[in-house]
Amino acid sequence: MGDRVVLGIGNPDRGDDAIGLLVLDELRTRCGPDIDLSSGDGDPGWMIDAWEGRRVSVVVDAVHTGAAPGSVTVIDASAAPLPATTRLSSSHAMGVASSVELARALGRLPDRLVVVGVEGRSFAFGSEMSPEVAAAVKPATVTVLEVLADA
């Protein structure tokens, strides 16, 4: 287990919700073996276990902030809760934001936790990814790589 991990969150059957998984696929071709990559649907236990004990963890997920679809947002969740205006997409009752706060309360956050969010538009079951979000895969990947490089 390395000291840096990227968690791609998403559901491939819910349109733009798949963005975290697609960014992770892109990272598989661009990261070395010193970066751990893991995908999931946002289960809190899995996320907390995956980032616990890490120096740096990056979570990639779809967000709802009111920005234009495909916009990339970077939030450092290490020191403070995620902004109330940011809702992360999740197919579970408890999503990324709740998992972050649970881990904070339990003392199980990594040293640095960064959320890279891509503004989504279409989340209906069986929907296709919107073109704006599909176009954001590469910029979001570059953003993750920049966060990892700064770590």
N, CA, C and O atoms as a GROMACS GRO file, in nm:
protein
  604
    1MET      N    1   0.084  -0.118   0.000
    1MET     CA    2   0.000   0.000   0.000
    1MET      C    3   0.088   0.124   0.000
    1MET      O    4   0.175   0.142   0.086
    2GLY      N    5   0.064   0.211  -0.100
    2GLY     CA    6   0.139   0.335  -0.108
    2GLY      C    7   0.081   0.442  -0.018
    2GLY      O    8  -0.021   0.422   0.048
    3ASP      N    9   0.147   0.558  -0.017
    3ASP     CA   10   0.099   0.666   0.068
    3ASP      C   11   0.002   0.760  -0.003
    3ASP      O   12  -0.047   0.856   0.056
    4ARG      N   13  -0.025   0.732  -0.134
    4ARG     CA   14  -0.121   0.813  -0.210
    4ARG      C   15  -0.220   0.721  -0.280
    4ARG      O   16  -0.184   0.617  -0.334
    5VAL      N   17  -0.348   0.763  -0.277
    5VAL     CA   18  -0.454   0.684  -0.339
    5VAL      C   19  -0.552   0.778  -0.408
    5VAL      O   20  -0.578   0.889  -0.361
    6VAL      N   21  -0.606   0.731  -0.520
    6VAL     CA   22  -0.713   0.802  -0.589
    6VAL      C   23  -0.834   0.709  -0.589
    6VAL      O   24  -0.825   0.593  -0.629
    7LEU      N   25  -0.947   0.762  -0.543
    7LEU     CA   26  -1.071   0.687  -0.539
    7LEU      C   27  -1.165   0.745  -0.644
    7LEU      O   28  -1.204   0.861  -0.636
    8GLY      N   29  -1.202   0.664  -0.740
    8GLY     CA   30  -1.298   0.704  -0.842
    8GLY      C   31  -1.435   0.655  -0.802
    8GLY      O   32  -1.457   0.535  -0.790
    9ILE      N   33  -1.528   0.747  -0.780
    9ILE     CA   34  -1.662   0.714  -0.732
    9ILE      C   35  -1.760   0.726  -0.847
    9ILE      O   36  -1.754   0.821  -0.925
   10GLY      N   37  -1.851   0.630  -0.859
   10GLY     CA   38  -1.953   0.645  -0.962
   10GLY      C   39  -2.034   0.521  -0.988
   10GLY      O   40  -2.006   0.412  -0.937
   11ASN      N   41  -2.136   0.542  -1.068
   11ASN     CA   42  -2.225   0.435  -1.112
   11ASN      C   43  -2.234   0.445  -1.264
   11ASN      O   44  -2.288   0.543  -1.316
   12PRO      N   45  -2.184   0.345  -1.336
   12PRO     CA   46  -2.182   0.353  -1.483
   12PRO      C   47  -2.321   0.351  -1.546
   12PRO      O   48  -2.334   0.379  -1.666
   13ASP      N   49  -2.423   0.318  -1.469
   13ASP     CA   50  -2.559   0.313  -1.522
   13ASP      C   51  -2.638   0.441  -1.499
   13ASP      O   52  -2.757   0.446  -1.529
   14ARG      N   53  -2.573   0.544  -1.448
   14ARG     CA   54  -2.642   0.669  -1.416
   14ARG      C   55  -2.576   0.790  -1.481
   14ARG      O   56  -2.546   0.888  -1.414
   15GLY      N   57  -2.554   0.783  -1.611
   15GLY     CA   58  -2.506   0.898  -1.688
   15GLY      C   59  -2.380   0.961  -1.632
   15GLY      O   60  -2.275   0.898  -1.623
   16ASP      N   61  -2.392   1.089  -1.593
   16ASP     CA   62  -2.277   1.167  -1.548
   16ASP      C   63  -2.217   1.116  -1.418
   16ASP      O   64  -2.105   1.153  -1.383
   17ASP      N   65  -2.290   1.032  -1.346
   17ASP     CA   66  -2.238   0.976  -1.221
   17ASP      C   67  -2.116   0.887  -1.245
   17ASP      O   68  -2.044   0.855  -1.150
   18ALA      N   69  -2.090   0.847  -1.367
   18ALA     CA   70  -1.976   0.759  -1.399
   18ALA      C   71  -1.844   0.834  -1.410
   18ALA      O   72  -1.741   0.771  -1.433
   19ILE      N   73  -1.844   0.966  -1.396
   19ILE     CA   74  -1.722   1.045  -1.421
   19ILE      C   75  -1.603   0.998  -1.338
   19ILE      O   76  -1.491   0.991  -1.390
   20GLY      N   77  -1.623   0.966  -1.212
   20GLY     CA   78  -1.511   0.922  -1.128
   20GLY      C   79  -1.447   0.795  -1.179
   20GLY      O   80  -1.325   0.778  -1.171
   21LEU      N   81  -1.529   0.705  -1.232
   21LEU     CA   82  -1.477   0.580  -1.287
   21LEU      C   83  -1.398   0.602  -1.415
   21LEU      O   84  -1.296   0.538  -1.438
   22LEU      N   85  -1.446   0.694  -1.499
   22LEU     CA   86  -1.378   0.724  -1.625
   22LEU      C   87  -1.245   0.795  -1.601
   22LEU      O   88  -1.147   0.768  -1.670
   23VAL      N   89  -1.241   0.885  -1.504
   23VAL     CA   90  -1.114   0.951  -1.470
   23VAL      C   91  -1.015   0.847  -1.418
   23VAL      O   92  -0.897   0.852  -1.452
   24LEU      N   93  -1.062   0.755  -1.337
   24LEU     CA   94  -0.975   0.649  -1.286
   24LEU      C   95  -0.920   0.564  -1.400
   24LEU      O   96  -0.802   0.527  -1.398
   25ASP      N   97  -1.004   0.531  -1.499
   25ASP     CA   98  -0.956   0.456  -1.615
   25ASP      C   99  -0.846   0.532  -1.687
   25ASP      O  100  -0.746   0.472  -1.728
   26GLU      N  101  -0.862   0.661  -1.702
   26GLU     CA  102  -0.759   0.744  -1.767
   26GLU      C  103  -0.631   0.746  -1.684
   26GLU      O  104  -0.521   0.741  -1.739
   27LEU      N  105  -0.645   0.752  -1.552
   27LEU     CA  106  -0.528   0.754  -1.464
   27LEU      C  107  -0.450   0.623  -1.470
   27LEU      O  108  -0.328   0.623  -1.450
   28ARG      N  109  -0.518   0.514  -1.496
   28ARG     CA  110  -0.450   0.383  -1.503
   28ARG      C  111  -0.339   0.383  -1.609
   28ARG      O  112  -0.241   0.310  -1.595
   29THR      N  113  -0.354   0.464  -1.712
   29THR     CA  114  -0.252   0.472  -1.818
   29THR      C  115  -0.148   0.579  -1.790
   29THR      O  116  -0.049   0.590  -1.863
   30ARG      N  117  -0.169   0.658  -1.684
   30ARG     CA  118  -0.080   0.773  -1.662
   30ARG      C  119  -0.011   0.775  -1.527
   30ARG      O  120   0.078   0.856  -1.505
   31CYS      N  121  -0.050   0.686  -1.436
   31CYS     CA  122   0.010   0.683  -1.302
   31CYS      C  123   0.105   0.564  -1.289
   31CYS      O  124   0.084   0.459  -1.349
   32GLY      N  125   0.207   0.584  -1.212
   32GLY     CA  126   0.300   0.476  -1.185
   32GLY      C  127   0.248   0.388  -1.072
   32GLY      O  128   0.142   0.415  -1.015
   33PRO      N  129   0.324   0.284  -1.041
   33PRO     CA  130   0.282   0.189  -0.938
   33PRO      C  131   0.283   0.248  -0.796
   33PRO      O  132   0.233   0.185  -0.703
   34ASP      N  133   0.339   0.367  -0.780
   34ASP     CA  134   0.342   0.429  -0.648
   34ASP      C  135   0.210   0.499  -0.611
   34ASP      O  136   0.194   0.546  -0.499
   35ILE      N  137   0.116   0.505  -0.706
   35ILE     CA  138  -0.016   0.563  -0.681
   35ILE      C  139  -0.118   0.450  -0.685
   35ILE      O  140  -0.131   0.381  -0.786
   36ASP      N  141  -0.189   0.430  -0.575
   36ASP     CA  142  -0.294   0.328  -0.572
   36ASP      C  143  -0.422   0.387  -0.631
   36ASP      O  144  -0.457   0.502  -0.604
   37LEU      N  145  -0.491   0.308  -0.712
   37LEU     CA  146  -0.615   0.350  -0.776
   37LEU      C  147  -0.724   0.251  -0.737
   37LEU      O  148  -0.704   0.130  -0.743
   38SER      N  149  -0.840   0.304  -0.697
   38SER     CA  150  -0.948   0.217  -0.654
   38SER      C  151  -1.081   0.279  -0.693
   38SER      O  152  -1.100   0.400  -0.682
   39SER      N  153  -1.174   0.195  -0.738
   39SER     CA  154  -1.305   0.245  -0.778
   39SER      C  155  -1.414   0.186  -0.690
   39SER      O  156  -1.401   0.075  -0.638
   40GLY      N  157  -1.521   0.263  -0.675
   40GLY     CA  158  -1.632   0.216  -0.594
   40GLY      C  159  -1.755   0.302  -0.615
   40GLY      O  160  -1.753   0.398  -0.692
   41ASP      N  161  -1.861   0.266  -0.545
   41ASP     CA  162  -1.987   0.337  -0.561
   41ASP      C  163  -2.013   0.437  -0.450
   41ASP      O  164  -2.123   0.492  -0.442
   42GLY      N  165  -1.917   0.462  -0.365
   42GLY     CA  166  -1.932   0.561  -0.261
   42GLY      C  167  -1.966   0.504  -0.125
   42GLY      O  168  -2.003   0.580  -0.035
   43ASP      N  169  -1.954   0.374  -0.107
   43ASP     CA  170  -1.980   0.313   0.022
   43ASP      C  171  -1.886   0.373   0.128
   43ASP      O  172  -1.764   0.371   0.108
   44PRO      N  173  -1.939   0.425   0.238
   44PRO     CA  174  -1.855   0.491   0.338
   44PRO      C  175  -1.746   0.403   0.397
   44PRO      O  176  -1.632   0.448   0.413
   45GLY      N  177  -1.779   0.279   0.430
   45GLY     CA  178  -1.678   0.190   0.487
   45GLY      C  179  -1.562   0.166   0.393
   45GLY      O  180  -1.447   0.166   0.435
   46TRP      N  181  -1.593   0.147   0.265
   46TRP     CA  182  -1.487   0.125   0.166
   46TRP      C  183  -1.399   0.249   0.154
   46TRP      O  184  -1.276   0.238   0.154
   47MET      N  185  -1.461   0.367   0.144
   47MET     CA  186  -1.382   0.490   0.129
   47MET      C  187  -1.290   0.512   0.249
   47MET      O  188  -1.171   0.539   0.233
   48ILE      N  189  -1.347   0.501   0.368
   48ILE     CA  190  -1.268   0.527   0.489
   48ILE      C  191  -1.153   0.428   0.499
   48ILE      O  192  -1.040   0.467   0.530
   49ASP      N  193  -1.179   0.300   0.474
   49ASP     CA  194  -1.071   0.201   0.475
   49ASP      C  195  -0.966   0.231   0.369
   49ASP      O  196  -0.846   0.213   0.394
   50ALA      N  197  -1.009   0.276   0.251
   50ALA     CA  198  -0.916   0.301   0.140
   50ALA      C  199  -0.823   0.419   0.167
   50ALA      O  200  -0.708   0.416   0.125
   51TRP      N  201  -0.871   0.522   0.237
   51TRP     CA  202  -0.784   0.638   0.258
   51TRP      C  203  -0.717   0.642   0.394
   51TRP      O  204  -0.624   0.720   0.415
   52GLU      N  205  -0.762   0.559   0.488
   52GLU     CA  206  -0.702   0.562   0.621
   52GLU      C  207  -0.554   0.527   0.614
   52GLU      O  208  -0.514   0.433   0.546
   53GLY      N  209  -0.474   0.604   0.685
   53GLY     CA  210  -0.331   0.580   0.691
   53GLY      C  211  -0.254   0.634   0.571
   53GLY      O  212  -0.132   0.619   0.564
   54ARG      N  213  -0.323   0.696   0.477
   54ARG     CA  214  -0.256   0.752   0.359
   54ARG      C  215  -0.211   0.895   0.388
   54ARG      O  216  -0.270   0.965   0.471
   55ARG      N  217  -0.108   0.934   0.320
   55ARG     CA  218  -0.064   1.073   0.329
   55ARG      C  219  -0.156   1.161   0.245
   55ARG      O  220  -0.193   1.271   0.288
   56VAL      N  221  -0.192   1.113   0.126
   56VAL     CA  222  -0.277   1.190   0.034
   56VAL      C  223  -0.381   1.098  -0.026
   56VAL      O  224  -0.351   0.988  -0.071
   57SER      N  225  -0.506   1.146  -0.025
   57SER     CA  226  -0.614   1.076  -0.092
   57SER      C  227  -0.690   1.176  -0.178
   57SER      O  228  -0.722   1.286  -0.134
   58VAL      N  229  -0.717   1.136  -0.302
   58VAL     CA  230  -0.796   1.219  -0.394
   58VAL      C  231  -0.922   1.140  -0.428
   58VAL      O  232  -0.914   1.025  -0.471
   59VAL      N  233  -1.037   1.204  -0.409
   59VAL     CA  234  -1.165   1.143  -0.442
   59VAL      C  235  -1.219   1.215  -0.565
   59VAL      O  236  -1.227   1.338  -0.566
   60VAL      N  237  -1.256   1.139  -0.667
   60VAL     CA  238  -1.313   1.197  -0.789
   60VAL      C  239  -1.459   1.154  -0.798
   60VAL      O  240  -1.491   1.035  -0.796
   61ASP      N  241  -1.548   1.254  -0.808
   61ASP     CA  242  -1.691   1.224  -0.809
   61ASP      C  243  -1.764   1.335  -0.884
   61ASP      O  244  -1.711   1.443  -0.906
   62ALA      N  245  -1.887   1.305  -0.920
   62ALA     CA  246  -1.975   1.406  -0.978
   62ALA      C  247  -2.026   1.496  -0.867
   62ALA      O  248  -2.050   1.450  -0.755
   63VAL      N  249  -2.043   1.625  -0.897
   63VAL     CA  250  -2.093   1.720  -0.798
   63VAL      C  251  -2.209   1.801  -0.856
   63VAL      O  252  -2.231   1.806  -0.976
   64HIS      N  253  -2.281   1.864  -0.764
   64HIS     CA  254  -2.388   1.957  -0.799
   64HIS      C  255  -2.358   2.086  -0.724
   64HIS      O  256  -2.385   2.094  -0.604
   65THR      N  257  -2.303   2.185  -0.791
   65THR     CA  258  -2.272   2.313  -0.726
   65THR      C  259  -2.348   2.429  -0.791
   65THR      O  260  -2.347   2.540  -0.738
   66GLY      N  261  -2.412   2.403  -0.902
   66GLY     CA  262  -2.476   2.510  -0.977
   66GLY      C  263  -2.390   2.564  -1.088
   66GLY      O  264  -2.433   2.652  -1.163
   67ALA      N  265  -2.268   2.513  -1.101
   67ALA     CA  266  -2.178   2.555  -1.209
   67ALA      C  267  -2.222   2.488  -1.340
   67ALA      O  268  -2.310   2.403  -1.340
   68ALA      N  269  -2.159   2.528  -1.447
   68ALA     CA  270  -2.190   2.469  -1.578
   68ALA      C  271  -2.149   2.321  -1.580
   68ALA      O  272  -2.045   2.286  -1.525
   69PRO      N  273  -2.231   2.235  -1.642
   69PRO     CA  274  -2.193   2.094  -1.654
   69PRO      C  275  -2.054   2.078  -1.715
   69PRO      O  276  -2.020   2.144  -1.813
   70GLY      N  277  -1.975   1.990  -1.655
   70GLY     CA  278  -1.838   1.966  -1.701
   70GLY      C  279  -1.735   2.049  -1.628
   70GLY      O  280  -1.615   2.024  -1.642
   71SER      N  281  -1.778   2.147  -1.548
   71SER     CA  282  -1.683   2.228  -1.471
   71SER      C  283  -1.613   2.140  -1.368
   71SER      O  284  -1.676   2.054  -1.306
   72VAL      N  285  -1.484   2.163  -1.349
   72VAL     CA  286  -1.406   2.087  -1.252
   72VAL      C  287  -1.382   2.174  -1.128
   72VAL      O  288  -1.339   2.289  -1.139
   73THR      N  289  -1.411   2.118  -1.012
   73THR     CA  290  -1.395   2.187  -0.883
   73THR      C  291  -1.297   2.109  -0.798
   73THR      O  292  -1.302   1.986  -0.794
   74VAL      N  293  -1.209   2.179  -0.729
   74VAL     CA  294  -1.114   2.115  -0.637
   74VAL      C  295  -1.143   2.166  -0.497
   74VAL      O  296  -1.146   2.287  -0.472
   75ILE      N  297  -1.164   2.073  -0.405
   75ILE     CA  298  -1.196   2.109  -0.267
   75ILE      C  299  -1.100   2.033  -0.175
   75ILE      O  300  -1.094   1.911  -0.179
   76ASP      N  301  -1.027   2.107  -0.091
   76ASP     CA  302  -0.943   2.043   0.010
   76ASP      C  303  -1.030   2.016   0.131
   76ASP      O  304  -1.066   2.109   0.204
   77ALA      N  305  -1.063   1.891   0.153
   77ALA     CA  306  -1.153   1.853   0.262
   77ALA      C  307  -1.077   1.814   0.388
   77ALA      O  308  -1.137   1.766   0.484
   78SER      N  309  -0.946   1.836   0.390
   78SER     CA  310  -0.866   1.795   0.505
   78SER      C  311  -0.895   1.877   0.629
   78SER      O  312  -0.907   1.821   0.738
   79ALA      N  313  -0.905   2.008   0.613
   79ALA     CA  314  -0.913   2.096   0.728
   79ALA      C  315  -1.054   2.136   0.767
   79ALA      O  316  -1.080   2.170   0.882
   80ALA      N  317  -1.146   2.131   0.671
   80ALA     CA  318  -1.281   2.180   0.699
   80ALA      C  319  -1.383   2.097   0.620
   80ALA      O  320  -1.348   2.036   0.519
   81PRO      N  321  -1.508   2.096   0.666
   81PRO     CA  322  -1.613   2.024   0.593
   81PRO      C  323  -1.628   2.077   0.451
   81PRO      O  324  -1.592   2.191   0.421
   82LEU      N  325  -1.682   1.993   0.365
   82LEU     CA  326  -1.711   2.037   0.229
   82LEU      C  327  -1.811   2.150   0.235
   82LEU      O  328  -1.899   2.150   0.321
   83PRO      N  329  -1.799   2.248   0.145
   83PRO     CA  330  -1.894   2.360   0.147
   83PRO      C  331  -2.038   2.311   0.135
   83PRO      O  332  -2.067   2.216   0.062
   84ALA      N  333  -2.127   2.376   0.208
   84ALA     CA  334  -2.268   2.337   0.207
   84ALA      C  335  -2.330   2.348   0.069
   84ALA      O  336  -2.430   2.282   0.040
   85THR      N  337  -2.272   2.432  -0.017
   85THR     CA  338  -2.325   2.449  -0.152
   85THR      C  339  -2.282   2.339  -0.247
   85THR      O  340  -2.328   2.335  -0.362
   86THR      N  341  -2.196   2.249  -0.201
   86THR     CA  342  -2.148   2.140  -0.285
   86THR      C  343  -2.216   2.010  -0.245
   86THR      O  344  -2.201   1.964  -0.132
   87ARG      N  345  -2.291   1.953  -0.337
   87ARG     CA  346  -2.351   1.823  -0.314
   87ARG      C  347  -2.281   1.724  -0.406
   87ARG      O  348  -2.272   1.746  -0.527
   88LEU      N  349  -2.233   1.615  -0.349
   88LEU     CA  350  -2.168   1.513  -0.429
   88LEU      C  351  -2.270   1.409  -0.467
   88LEU      O  352  -2.359   1.376  -0.389
   89SER      N  353  -2.257   1.359  -0.589
   89SER     CA  354  -2.351   1.259  -0.639
   89SER      C  355  -2.323   1.126  -0.571
   89SER      O  356  -2.208   1.092  -0.544
   90SER      N  357  -2.429   1.052  -0.542
   90SER     CA  358  -2.412   0.921  -0.483
   90SER      C  359  -2.537   0.838  -0.504
   90SER      O  360  -2.648   0.889  -0.499
   91SER      N  361  -2.517   0.710  -0.527
   91SER     CA  362  -2.632   0.620  -0.538
   91SER      C  363  -2.663   0.557  -0.403
   91SER      O  364  -2.754   0.475  -0.392
   92HIS      N  365  -2.586   0.594  -0.300
   92HIS     CA  366  -2.610   0.548  -0.164
   92HIS      C  367  -2.675   0.659  -0.082
   92HIS      O  368  -2.665   0.777  -0.118
   93ALA      N  369  -2.740   0.622   0.025
   93ALA     CA  370  -2.800   0.722   0.113
   93ALA      C  371  -2.693   0.810   0.176
   93ALA      O  372  -2.716   0.928   0.201
   94MET      N  373  -2.577   0.754   0.200
   94MET     CA  374  -2.466   0.829   0.261
   94MET      C  375  -2.358   0.843   0.156
   94MET      O  376  -2.301   0.743   0.113
   95GLY      N  377  -2.329   0.965   0.113
   95GLY     CA  378  -2.233   0.987   0.006
   95GLY      C  379  -2.097   1.029   0.056
   95GLY      O  380  -2.063   1.010   0.173
   96VAL      N  381  -2.019   1.086  -0.035
   96VAL     CA  382  -1.881   1.125  -0.005
   96VAL      C  383  -1.875   1.227   0.108
   96VAL      O  384  -1.795   1.211   0.201
   97ALA      N  385  -1.957   1.330   0.103
   97ALA     CA  386  -1.951   1.435   0.206
   97ALA      C  387  -1.977   1.377   0.345
   97ALA      O  388  -1.907   1.411   0.440
   98SER      N  389  -2.077   1.291   0.356
   98SER     CA  390  -2.108   1.230   0.486
   98SER      C  391  -1.995   1.138   0.530
   98SER      O  392  -1.962   1.131   0.649
   99SER      N  393  -1.935   1.067   0.435
   99SER     CA  394  -1.824   0.978   0.467
   99SER      C  395  -1.704   1.056   0.517
   99SER      O  396  -1.635   1.014   0.610
  100VAL      N  397  -1.678   1.172   0.453
  100VAL     CA  398  -1.567   1.256   0.497
  100VAL      C  399  -1.589   1.301   0.641
  100VAL      O  400  -1.497   1.294   0.723
  101GLU      N  401  -1.710   1.345   0.672
  101GLU     CA  402  -1.737   1.395   0.807
  101GLU      C  403  -1.737   1.282   0.910
  101GLU      O  404  -1.696   1.302   1.024
  102LEU      N  405  -1.784   1.164   0.872
  102LEU     CA  406  -1.776   1.049   0.961
  102LEU      C  407  -1.630   1.015   0.991
  102LEU      O  408  -1.593   0.994   1.106
  103ALA      N  409  -1.547   1.011   0.887
  103ALA     CA  410  -1.405   0.982   0.906
  103ALA      C  411  -1.338   1.089   0.991
  103ALA      O  412  -1.252   1.058   1.073
  104ARG      N  413  -1.377   1.216   0.970
  104ARG     CA  414  -1.320   1.325   1.051
  104ARG      C  415  -1.354   1.303   1.199
  104ARG      O  416  -1.269   1.317   1.286
  105ALA      N  417  -1.481   1.269   1.226
  105ALA     CA  418  -1.525   1.247   1.364
  105ALA      C  419  -1.455   1.128   1.428
  105ALA      O  420  -1.430   1.127   1.549
  106LEU      N  421  -1.423   1.028   1.347
  106LEU     CA  422  -1.357   0.907   1.397
  106LEU      C  423  -1.205   0.918   1.398
  106LEU      O  424  -1.136   0.826   1.443
  107GLY      N  425  -1.152   1.030   1.348
  107GLY     CA  426  -1.006   1.046   1.340
  107GLY      C  427  -0.944   0.956   1.235
  107GLY      O  428  -0.831   0.910   1.252
  108ARG      N  429  -1.017   0.931   1.125
  108ARG     CA  430  -0.969   0.838   1.022
  108ARG      C  431  -0.953   0.904   0.885
  108ARG      O  432  -0.962   0.837   0.783
  109LEU      N  433  -0.929   1.037   0.882
  109LEU     CA  434  -0.900   1.104   0.755
  109LEU      C  435  -0.753   1.084   0.720
  109LEU      O  436  -0.670   1.068   0.809
  110PRO      N  437  -0.722   1.087   0.591
  110PRO     CA  438  -0.580   1.087   0.554
  110PRO      C  439  -0.520   1.223   0.591
  110PRO      O  440  -0.592   1.315   0.627
  111ASP      N  441  -0.388   1.235   0.582
  111ASP     CA  442  -0.325   1.363   0.611
  111ASP      C  443  -0.380   1.474   0.521
  111ASP      O  444  -0.406   1.585   0.568
  112ARG      N  445  -0.399   1.444   0.394
  112ARG     CA  446  -0.457   1.540   0.299
  112ARG      C  447  -0.564   1.469   0.218
  112ARG      O  448  -0.538   1.364   0.159
  113LEU      N  449  -0.684   1.526   0.215
  113LEU     CA  450  -0.795   1.471   0.139
  113LEU      C  451  -0.848   1.578   0.045
  113LEU      O  452  -0.895   1.683   0.088
  114VAL      N  453  -0.839   1.550  -0.084
  114VAL     CA  454  -0.884   1.644  -0.186
  114VAL      C  455  -0.995   1.579  -0.267
  114VAL      O  456  -0.982   1.465  -0.312
  115VAL      N  457  -1.103   1.654  -0.286
  115VAL     CA  458  -1.213   1.608  -0.371
  115VAL      C  459  -1.203   1.683  -0.504
  115VAL      O  460  -1.202   1.807  -0.506
  116VAL      N  461  -1.195   1.608  -0.612
  116VAL     CA  462  -1.201   1.666  -0.746
  116VAL      C  463  -1.340   1.632  -0.799
  116VAL      O  464  -1.371   1.517  -0.828
  117GLY      N  465  -1.422   1.735  -0.810
  117GLY     CA  466  -1.560   1.716  -0.852
  117GLY      C  467  -1.582   1.768  -0.993
  117GLY      O  468  -1.527   1.870  -1.033
  118VAL      N  469  -1.664   1.696  -1.067
  118VAL     CA  470  -1.703   1.739  -1.201
  118VAL      C  471  -1.853   1.764  -1.198
  118VAL      O  472  -1.931   1.675  -1.163
  119GLU      N  473  -1.892   1.884  -1.235
  119GLU     CA  474  -2.034   1.920  -1.234
  119GLU      C  475  -2.110   1.834  -1.333
  119GLU      O  476  -2.078   1.830  -1.452
  120GLY      N  477  -2.210   1.764  -1.282
  120GLY     CA  478  -2.291   1.677  -1.365
  120GLY      C  479  -2.422   1.741  -1.406
  120GLY      O  480  -2.462   1.845  -1.352
  121ARG      N  481  -2.488   1.679  -1.501
  121ARG     CA  482  -2.618   1.728  -1.547
  121ARG      C  483  -2.722   1.616  -1.549
  121ARG      O  484  -2.836   1.638  -1.508
  122SER      N  485  -2.684   1.496  -1.595
  122SER     CA  486  -2.779   1.388  -1.617
  122SER      C  487  -2.744   1.268  -1.530
  122SER      O  488  -2.637   1.209  -1.546
  123PHE      N  489  -2.836   1.231  -1.438
  123PHE     CA  490  -2.809   1.122  -1.345
  123PHE      C  491  -2.917   1.015  -1.346
  123PHE      O  492  -2.917   0.926  -1.261
  124ALA      N  493  -3.008   1.022  -1.440
  124ALA     CA  494  -3.118   0.925  -1.445
  124ALA      C  495  -3.063   0.786  -1.477
  124ALA      O  496  -2.968   0.771  -1.554
  125PHE      N  497  -3.126   0.684  -1.418
  125PHE     CA  498  -3.086   0.547  -1.444
  125PHE      C  499  -3.097   0.518  -1.594
  125PHE      O  500  -3.201   0.546  -1.654
  126GLY      N  501  -2.993   0.464  -1.652
  126GLY     CA  502  -2.992   0.429  -1.794
  126GLY      C  503  -2.958   0.544  -1.886
  126GLY      O  504  -2.954   0.525  -2.008
  127SER      N  505  -2.932   0.663  -1.832
  127SER     CA  506  -2.901   0.777  -1.918
  127SER      C  507  -2.756   0.772  -1.965
  127SER      O  508  -2.670   0.712  -1.901
  128GLU      N  509  -2.731   0.836  -2.077
  128GLU     CA  510  -2.596   0.850  -2.130
  128GLU      C  511  -2.526   0.965  -2.059
  128GLU      O  512  -2.591   1.054  -2.005
  129MET      N  513  -2.394   0.962  -2.059
  129MET     CA  514  -2.318   1.073  -2.005
  129MET      C  515  -2.337   1.195  -2.095
  129MET      O  516  -2.335   1.182  -2.217
  130SER      N  517  -2.356   1.310  -2.036
  130SER     CA  518  -2.373   1.432  -2.115
  130SER      C  519  -2.241   1.466  -2.183
  130SER      O  520  -2.134   1.437  -2.129
  131PRO      N  521  -2.246   1.529  -2.300
  131PRO     CA  522  -2.123   1.561  -2.374
  131PRO      C  523  -2.028   1.651  -2.294
  131PRO      O  524  -1.906   1.637  -2.305
  132GLU      N  525  -2.083   1.744  -2.215
  132GLU     CA  526  -1.998   1.834  -2.138
  132GLU      C  527  -1.918   1.759  -2.033
  132GLU      O  528  -1.801   1.790  -2.008
  133VAL      N  529  -1.980   1.661  -1.971
  133VAL     CA  530  -1.912   1.584  -1.868
  133VAL      C  531  -1.812   1.487  -1.932
  133VAL      O  532  -1.702   1.468  -1.880
  134ALA      N  533  -1.849   1.428  -2.042
  134ALA     CA  534  -1.755   1.340  -2.114
  134ALA      C  535  -1.629   1.418  -2.154
  134ALA      O  536  -1.518   1.365  -2.148
  135ALA      N  537  -1.648   1.543  -2.195
  135ALA     CA  538  -1.534   1.627  -2.233
  135ALA      C  539  -1.448   1.666  -2.114
  135ALA      O  540  -1.335   1.711  -2.132
  136ALA      N  541  -1.499   1.650  -1.993
  136ALA     CA  542  -1.425   1.688  -1.872
  136ALA      C  543  -1.335   1.577  -1.819
  136ALA      O  544  -1.260   1.600  -1.724
  137VAL      N  545  -1.340   1.458  -1.878
  137VAL     CA  546  -1.257   1.348  -1.828
  137VAL      C  547  -1.109   1.385  -1.831
  137VAL      O  548  -1.040   1.370  -1.731
  138LYS      N  549  -1.061   1.434  -1.943
  138LYS     CA  550  -0.917   1.467  -1.952
  138LYS      C  551  -0.879   1.584  -1.861
  138LYS      O  552  -0.780   1.573  -1.789
  139PRO      N  553  -0.954   1.696  -1.860
  139PRO     CA  554  -0.919   1.803  -1.766
  139PRO      C  555  -0.923   1.759  -1.619
  139PRO      O  556  -0.838   1.800  -1.540
  140ALA      N  557  -1.020   1.677  -1.583
  140ALA     CA  558  -1.026   1.628  -1.445
  140ALA      C  559  -0.907   1.538  -1.414
  140ALA      O  560  -0.853   1.542  -1.304
  141THR      N  561  -0.866   1.458  -1.511
  141THR     CA  562  -0.749   1.372  -1.494
  141THR      C  563  -0.624   1.455  -1.471
  141THR      O  564  -0.545   1.425  -1.382
  142VAL      N  565  -0.607   1.560  -1.549
  142VAL     CA  566  -0.493   1.650  -1.533
  142VAL      C  567  -0.496   1.715  -1.394
  142VAL      O  568  -0.392   1.729  -1.330
  143THR      N  569  -0.614   1.753  -1.349
  143THR     CA  570  -0.627   1.813  -1.216
  143THR      C  571  -0.583   1.715  -1.108
  143THR      O  572  -0.511   1.753  -1.016
  144VAL      N  573  -0.625   1.591  -1.118
  144VAL     CA  574  -0.583   1.488  -1.021
  144VAL      C  575  -0.431   1.473  -1.023
  144VAL      O  576  -0.368   1.468  -0.917
  145LEU      N  577  -0.374   1.467  -1.140
  145LEU     CA  578  -0.228   1.453  -1.152
  145LEU      C  579  -0.156   1.573  -1.090
  145LEU      O  580  -0.050   1.557  -1.029
  146GLU      N  581  -0.212   1.692  -1.105
  146GLU     CA  582  -0.154   1.811  -1.043
  146GLU      C  583  -0.161   1.805  -0.891
  146GLU      O  584  -0.065   1.840  -0.823
  147VAL      N  585  -0.273   1.759  -0.838
  147VAL     CA  586  -0.285   1.743  -0.693
  147VAL      C  587  -0.183   1.644  -0.642
  147VAL      O  588  -0.117   1.668  -0.541
  148LEU      N  589  -0.168   1.532  -0.712
  148LEU     CA  590  -0.071   1.430  -0.670
  148LEU      C  591   0.072   1.482  -0.679
  148LEU      O  592   0.156   1.450  -0.594
  149ALA      N  593   0.102   1.562  -0.781
  149ALA     CA  594   0.236   1.616  -0.798
  149ALA      C  595   0.272   1.716  -0.687
  149ALA      O  596   0.388   1.729  -0.648
  150ASP      N  597   0.169   1.787  -0.639
  150ASP     CA  598   0.191   1.885  -0.532
  150ASP      C  599   0.201   1.820  -0.395
  150ASP      O  600   0.236   1.885  -0.297
  151ALA      N  601   0.170   1.691  -0.389
  151ALA     CA  602   0.167   1.622  -0.258
  151ALA      C  603   0.305   1.585  -0.211
  151ALA      O  604   0.320   1.527  -0.104
   0.00000   0.00000   0.00000
